[in-house]
Amino acid sequence: MTIQVSGENPVRETYDVYASAYDDFNRGYMYERWTGRLLAKAEEAGVGGERLLDVGCGTGLSSLPMLDRGWRVTACDISPQMLEIAKAKLEGRAELLVADMRELPELGEFDLVWAVNDAINYLLSTEELEAALVGMRRNLAPGGIVLFDVNTLATYRNFFGNEVVREEEGRRFVWSGQMAAEEVVPGSINEARFEVTGEPGSGHVHRQRHFPEAEVVGAIEAAGLQYLGVFGEQDGDLHPELDEERHTKAVYLGKDTK
């Protein structure tokens, strides 16, 4: 298992601070079920083989169930601190490296390249999205599938508009949404603050951009991928027609055309 380090970035700084709280704050999220739903869509799209590149892998919560399904996994994230946790969790079963998805290096040929759990939303422009998708396409095997999710308007008006408090392992986590509902519009930049009560230096801001459907489809095609479709997520299930006001995530698929 190898960890390589690249340059500075505000998102890296956010997740380096967030790393020690990430797994506890997200405890109870059904990663095995969620990744299973995503894999089923990739299989319906014709994915062949079992080589996965997990972009924005965080602490490895999306990589681990794929390893357990027999996939060969290479995973990258912009945060070295997140990857240190993933390294301990994955126990040498995956290749890990630090990488900025906007400048994704050539890491091999993969049957499936995905970026899940809103990693894409930390990109703040269409140009950055296109750059990330070009890098993902560059790492696809012939006929490979790109899959990623983005948060919807509903998520930004709710999760980014309210306070969420959770307690795990004797720690108190506070997520404070900074957005008023009327501020959340297609393409808006949305912010929330997170901190662990009583832990100095734990406070940090999450800044995410909403990506409208037409903009995402255009970026997929501009990256040289065939657009395959979008699904709306609600309560862990995927629906064939996206409703930004009802669904919490949009899941997009593209295919290599080489």
GIGISUL-V295609 format. One line per field, one symbol per residue. ss: DSSP state (H for helix, E for strand, L for the rest). burial: + if it has 9 or more other ideal C-beta (glycine too) atoms within 8 Angstrom, else -. A space follows every 10 residues. Layout:
BEGIN
ss=???
burial=???
END
This chain:
BEGIN
ss=LLLLLLLLLH HHHHHHHHHH HHHHHLLLLL HHHHHHHHHH HHHHLLLLLL EEEEELLLLL HHHHHHHHLL LEEEEEELLH HHHHHHHHHH LLLLEEEELL HHHLLLLLLE EEEEELLLHH HHLLLHHHHH HHHHHHHHLE EEEEEEEEEE ELHHHHHHLL LLEEEEEELL EEEEEEELLL HHHLLLLLEE EEEEEELLLL LLLEEEEEEL LLHHHHHHHH HHLLEEEEEE EEEELLEEEL LLLLLLLLEE EEEEEELL
burial=--+------- +++++++++- +++++----- +--++++++- ++--+-+--- ++++++++++ +++++++--- +-++++++++ +++++++-++ ---+-+++++ ++++--+--+ ++++++-+++ +++--+-+++ +++++++-++ +--+++++++ ++++++++++ +------+-- +++++-+++- ---+---+-+ ++++++---- -+-+++++++ +-+-++++++ +-+-+-+--+ ++++---++- -+-+--+-++ ++++++--
END
